[in-house]
Amino acid sequence: MTDTKLTLESVSAGQELPELRIPVTPTTVVLGALASRDWRPMHHDKDFAVERNGTKHVFVNTPHNAAYFERYLTDWTGPHGRLGKIRFRMKDSVFPGDEMVFHGRVSGVREDEAGCGWVDLDLWLTVGDKTTTECNASVAVPVREGDNPWTRRGDDWRP
């Protein structure tokens, strides 16, 4: 998503993040469930999902959904972006055959008392014309060239 090193001074409130598009396949859903050790059959057994849960197919689980938001953020920030907080609300399911489209907007930029730079974001996931998940996140980014939020420890790290 970005080839340049993101710093706090290069970000401003209202800034839009580039979209991230991810096609969903049955394999995508199953691998996400396996990676998060979610053995519930609605994430890997289509017959169970359809006949027992009444859904149209297996669907992306909660930890997998969170991981996609984390990927979206770190693709944008680059390797020095460090997730501080994330909160999301799943409003609808994501199924094989869907294309997930991640969107984001910077809601605030700040530097805390310890000198750590923070970007607050409103993020959302759409499938077609509906929003399936809404998310708020705070990610630490370098304040200036040479800074690295990953080196912060103890009182210097307050997510």
C-alpha angles and dihedrals in degrees: 000000000000131000096184127077108259117226131177092253091057093058128075137181112270093029113142121225119224114262120257116209122198125177113219122221131175087257091054091054095045094047091051091052092047093048090054093042091241103154096175106131097230087076098052110015113071095190091053092046093050102036101034103029098031094230125134095243143334111308141209112272128227100260090047090051090051091049091055091053090049090051091049091053097045092045086058099042098040125220096319095057110107121193112232105172137358131181125176141173121211110213101172140008130264116222138187109281092037123114112220114215117193119205132183144181130191108242097180146357123207146154118224128220091269092055096254115145117229133193116196115205142190109212133179139182121218133190110193107320097335130088108230099178135020120200141184120197142172117208128185115228131178112281090213139350110300095029118114122186090203090070092059117107138168114353091001090066115062110153 
